[in-house]
Amino acid sequence: MDTPSPPLIIIGTHRSGTTMLAGLLARSGVYIGRRLGRNNEALYFRRLNRWLLAQGGGSWTRPLPFADILDDPPSRELAADYLRASLTFPRTLGFWGWRNLVKRGEGLWGWKDPRTTFTLPLWLELFPEARVINVERHGVDVAESLVVRRERSLARSRRRFHKRRALFRFLPKRGELVDTPRLARREPALQLWTEYMAEGRRQVEQLGNRALTISYEDLLRSPEQELERLAEFCGLALDRAPRRELTASLDSGRAFAYREDPELRRFAADQSQLLETFGYGP
């Protein structure tokens, strides 16, 4: 992108955790995009990441095929060249807007998109000095959130389908019939969590001191300490008053939320071996 400053890139395993962190950074003065989705994702970078994953025949729910692009030098070179072309004026107006375009590089900026967990190697070719924040959350809470999200999405898809059903006698359907079928059950949703966890930790290990892992649960239960770590990593100067405001907005009750549900506790016990692989207990 035609800007001199390296970005902050938020990756991670769960939309709520990364959404919350992106919101905290935005309220602390980090620019995260002109047009944002409901999960604080910059639509500009989300579209590019969707395109990247599709080149490997994947999506955010099936991200592993993107490794084929990274492992094939000609494909990787073409994808990187496309990104370079996409990150120049006037395309960059989609992220900066006119007002911020002239001030780019003057402050901290970045974007949040869990898909970047897998596309990050290409972004680092463009932004070799980028800093990465990896957000982690307990797998059972992530799996349950994904299943609930899918149920809501399915309900919306059904309503749209039946509303427009008569049109399909004349016009083909555009888009997906059903969103994220992999997430219909907790077990495959938890498997998706393991894929993001493993890749996120691999990226953090390779980046060394240019990466920071934030635990969703630690941020909720010890916000002052975690915000101090975050501010130091990002180079943010958080005064006491804004810090109090930020911490007051956090709900500590959302940490390990699955423990309030007997069915989810049983699921965690059944999946204890997998959870312990990533340092989480039932």
C-alpha positions as CSV (number, residue, x, y, z in Angstrom):
1,M,0.0,0.0,0.0
2,D,1.2,3.5,-0.8
3,T,2.0,4.4,2.8
4,P,5.3,4.4,4.6
5,S,4.3,3.0,8.0
6,P,4.0,-0.8,8.7
7,P,0.6,-2.0,9.7
8,L,-0.8,-3.8,12.8
9,I,-2.5,-7.0,11.6
10,I,-5.0,-8.8,13.8
11,I,-5.4,-12.5,13.2
12,G,-6.9,-15.2,15.4
13,T,-9.4,-18.0,16.0
14,H,-12.6,-16.2,16.8
15,R,-14.6,-13.3,15.5
16,S,-15.7,-12.0,18.9
17,G,-12.2,-11.9,20.3
18,T,-10.7,-10.3,17.2
19,T,-13.7,-7.9,16.9
20,M,-13.3,-6.8,20.5
21,L,-9.6,-6.2,20.1
22,A,-10.0,-4.3,16.9
23,G,-12.6,-2.1,18.6
24,L,-10.3,-1.4,21.5
25,L,-7.5,-0.4,19.1
26,A,-9.8,1.8,17.1
27,R,-10.9,3.6,20.3
28,S,-7.3,4.1,21.2
29,G,-6.5,5.9,17.9
30,V,-5.5,3.1,15.5
31,Y,-7.1,3.5,12.1
32,I,-8.7,0.2,11.0
33,G,-10.5,1.3,7.8
34,R,-13.2,3.6,6.3
35,R,-15.8,0.9,5.7
36,L,-16.1,-1.8,8.3
37,G,-18.3,-4.9,8.6
38,R,-20.3,-5.7,11.7
39,N,-17.3,-7.5,13.1
40,N,-14.9,-4.6,12.7
41,E,-13.4,-6.2,9.6
42,A,-12.1,-3.7,7.0
43,L,-14.2,-4.7,3.9
44,Y,-11.3,-3.7,1.7
45,F,-9.0,-6.4,3.1
46,R,-11.7,-8.9,3.7
47,R,-12.5,-8.9,0.0
48,L,-8.8,-9.4,-0.9
49,N,-8.5,-12.2,1.7
50,R,-11.6,-13.9,0.3
51,W,-10.2,-13.8,-3.2
52,L,-6.9,-15.2,-2.0
53,L,-8.4,-18.2,-0.2
54,A,-10.6,-18.9,-3.3
55,Q,-7.5,-19.2,-5.5
56,G,-6.6,-22.3,-3.6
57,G,-10.2,-23.6,-3.7
58,G,-10.9,-22.7,-0.1
59,S,-12.7,-20.3,2.1
60,W,-12.6,-19.1,5.7
61,T,-14.2,-22.3,6.9
62,R,-11.8,-24.4,4.8
63,P,-8.6,-22.4,4.8
64,L,-6.0,-25.2,4.5
65,P,-6.1,-25.5,0.6
66,F,-4.5,-22.0,0.5
67,A,-1.2,-23.7,1.3
68,D,-1.2,-24.9,-2.3
69,I,-0.9,-21.3,-3.5
70,L,2.0,-20.6,-1.1
71,D,3.8,-23.8,-2.1
72,D,3.6,-23.1,-5.8
73,P,6.1,-20.3,-6.7
74,P,4.3,-19.1,-9.9
75,S,0.9,-19.0,-8.2
76,R,2.4,-17.2,-5.2
77,E,4.2,-14.7,-7.4
78,L,1.0,-13.9,-9.3
79,A,-1.1,-13.5,-6.2
80,A,1.5,-11.2,-4.6
81,D,1.6,-9.1,-7.8
82,Y,-2.2,-8.8,-7.8
83,L,-2.1,-7.6,-4.2
84,R,0.6,-5.0,-5.0
85,A,-1.6,-3.7,-7.8
86,S,-4.6,-3.6,-5.5
87,L,-2.8,-1.7,-2.8
88,T,-2.1,1.4,-4.9
89,F,-4.2,4.5,-5.6
90,P,-7.1,4.7,-6.5
91,R,-8.0,1.3,-5.2
92,T,-6.7,2.2,-1.7
93,L,-9.5,4.8,-1.4
94,G,-11.7,1.8,-0.4
95,F,-9.7,1.6,2.8
96,W,-8.5,5.1,3.5
97,G,-11.1,7.4,2.0
98,W,-10.1,10.8,0.8
99,R,-9.8,12.4,4.2
100,N,-7.4,9.8,5.6
101,L,-5.5,9.2,2.4
102,V,-3.5,12.4,2.7
103,K,-2.7,11.6,6.4
104,R,-1.7,7.9,5.9
105,G,1.5,7.1,7.6
106,E,1.1,9.7,10.3
107,G,-0.3,7.3,12.9
108,L,-0.9,3.6,13.6
109,W,-3.1,1.7,11.2
110,G,-4.0,-1.9,10.4
111,W,-6.8,-4.3,9.8
112,K,-8.5,-7.2,11.4
113,D,-9.6,-10.3,9.5
114,P,-9.3,-13.9,10.8
115,R,-8.6,-15.1,7.3
116,T,-5.3,-13.3,7.4
117,T,-4.2,-16.1,9.8
118,F,-3.6,-18.2,6.6
119,T,-2.9,-15.5,4.0
120,L,-0.3,-13.7,6.2
121,P,2.8,-14.9,4.4
122,L,1.7,-13.0,1.3
123,W,0.9,-9.9,3.3
124,L,4.3,-10.0,4.9
125,E,5.9,-9.9,1.5
126,L,4.2,-6.6,1.0
127,F,4.7,-5.4,4.6
128,P,7.8,-7.1,5.9
129,E,7.9,-4.9,9.0
130,A,4.2,-5.5,9.9
131,R,3.4,-6.4,13.5
132,V,0.9,-9.1,14.2
133,I,-1.5,-9.6,17.1
134,N,-2.8,-13.1,17.5
135,V,-6.0,-13.5,19.5
136,E,-6.9,-16.9,21.1
137,R,-10.0,-18.2,22.9
138,H,-11.1,-21.4,24.4
139,G,-12.1,-23.9,21.7
140,V,-15.5,-24.8,23.1
141,D,-16.6,-21.2,23.3
142,V,-15.4,-20.7,19.7
143,A,-17.1,-23.9,18.4
144,E,-20.4,-23.0,20.1
145,S,-20.3,-19.4,18.7
146,L,-19.6,-20.7,15.2
147,V,-22.5,-23.2,15.4
148,V,-24.9,-20.5,16.7
149,R,-23.7,-18.1,14.0
150,R,-24.3,-20.8,11.3
151,E,-27.9,-21.5,12.6
152,R,-28.8,-17.9,12.3
153,S,-27.3,-17.7,8.9
154,L,-29.2,-20.8,7.8
155,A,-32.4,-19.2,9.0
156,R,-31.8,-16.1,6.9
157,S,-30.9,-18.2,3.9
158,R,-34.2,-20.2,4.2
159,R,-36.2,-17.0,4.4
160,R,-34.5,-15.5,1.4
161,F,-34.8,-18.7,-0.6
162,H,-38.6,-19.1,0.0
163,K,-39.2,-15.5,-0.6
164,R,-37.5,-15.7,-4.1
165,R,-38.3,-19.3,-4.9
166,A,-40.6,-18.5,-7.8
167,L,-37.8,-16.4,-9.5
168,F,-35.7,-19.5,-9.8
169,R,-38.0,-20.8,-12.5
170,F,-36.6,-18.0,-14.7
171,L,-33.2,-17.0,-13.2
172,P,-30.3,-18.9,-11.7
173,K,-29.6,-18.5,-8.0
174,R,-26.6,-16.3,-7.3
175,G,-24.3,-16.9,-4.3
176,E,-24.3,-19.8,-1.9
177,L,-27.3,-22.0,-1.2
178,V,-26.3,-22.5,2.5
179,D,-23.6,-20.6,4.3
180,T,-20.9,-22.5,6.2
181,P,-22.3,-26.1,6.1
182,R,-19.1,-27.3,7.8
183,L,-20.2,-25.6,11.0
184,A,-23.5,-27.4,11.5
185,R,-22.1,-29.4,14.4
186,R,-19.7,-28.6,17.3
187,E,-17.1,-31.3,16.4
188,P,-16.2,-29.9,12.9
189,A,-16.4,-26.4,14.3
190,L,-13.9,-27.3,16.9
191,Q,-11.7,-28.9,14.2
192,L,-11.7,-25.6,12.4
193,W,-10.6,-23.9,15.7
194,T,-7.6,-26.2,15.8
195,E,-6.6,-25.3,12.2
196,Y,-6.6,-21.6,13.1
197,M,-4.9,-22.2,16.4
198,A,-2.1,-24.2,14.8
199,E,-1.5,-21.7,12.0
200,G,-1.7,-18.7,14.3
201,R,0.9,-20.1,16.6
202,R,3.1,-21.1,13.8
203,Q,3.1,-17.5,12.4
204,V,3.8,-16.1,15.9
205,E,6.7,-18.4,16.4
206,Q,8.2,-17.3,13.0
207,L,7.7,-13.6,13.7
208,G,9.4,-13.6,17.1
209,N,9.1,-10.1,18.8
210,R,7.0,-8.8,15.9
211,A,4.1,-10.8,17.1
212,L,2.0,-10.8,20.3
213,T,-0.5,-13.4,21.4
214,I,-3.5,-12.1,23.4
215,S,-5.8,-14.5,25.3
216,Y,-9.4,-13.4,25.1
217,E,-10.0,-14.8,28.6
218,D,-6.9,-12.9,30.1
219,L,-8.0,-9.7,28.4
220,L,-11.4,-10.0,30.1
221,R,-10.2,-11.0,33.5
222,S,-7.0,-8.9,33.7
223,P,-7.7,-6.0,31.4
224,E,-5.2,-3.5,32.9
225,Q,-2.3,-5.9,32.6
226,E,-3.2,-7.1,29.1
227,L,-3.9,-3.5,27.8
228,E,-0.4,-2.6,29.1
229,R,1.1,-5.4,27.1
230,L,-0.9,-4.4,24.1
231,A,0.0,-0.7,24.3
232,E,3.7,-1.4,24.7
233,F,3.6,-3.8,21.7
234,C,1.7,-1.3,19.5
235,G,3.5,1.8,20.7
236,L,0.3,3.3,22.0
237,A,0.3,5.9,24.8
238,L,-2.8,5.1,26.8
239,D,-3.6,7.6,29.5
240,R,-5.3,6.5,32.7
241,A,-8.7,7.9,31.8
242,P,-9.0,6.2,28.4
243,R,-7.7,3.0,29.9
244,R,-10.4,3.0,32.5
245,E,-13.0,3.6,29.9
246,L,-11.7,0.7,27.8
247,T,-11.6,-1.7,30.7
248,A,-15.1,-0.7,31.9
249,S,-16.4,-1.8,28.5
250,L,-15.2,-5.4,29.0
251,D,-17.5,-8.1,30.4
252,S,-15.4,-10.6,32.4
253,G,-18.4,-12.9,32.5
254,R,-17.8,-13.8,28.9
255,A,-14.5,-15.6,29.7
256,F,-15.0,-19.4,29.6
257,A,-18.7,-18.9,29.0
258,Y,-19.2,-22.6,28.2
259,R,-18.8,-23.5,31.9
260,E,-22.3,-22.1,32.5
261,D,-23.9,-24.7,30.2
262,P,-23.9,-28.4,31.4
263,E,-24.1,-29.7,27.8
264,L,-21.0,-27.6,26.7
265,R,-19.1,-28.8,29.8
266,R,-19.7,-32.4,28.7
267,F,-18.6,-31.6,25.2
268,A,-15.4,-30.0,26.7
269,A,-14.8,-33.1,28.7
270,D,-15.2,-35.3,25.7
271,Q,-12.7,-33.1,23.7
272,S,-10.3,-32.7,26.6
273,Q,-7.3,-34.4,24.8
274,L,-7.7,-32.1,21.8
275,L,-8.1,-29.0,24.0
276,E,-5.0,-29.8,26.0
277,T,-3.0,-29.9,22.8
278,F,-3.3,-26.1,22.8
279,G,-3.0,-25.6,26.6
280,Y,-6.8,-25.5,27.4
281,G,-8.5,-27.7,29.9
282,P,-12.1,-28.9,30.0
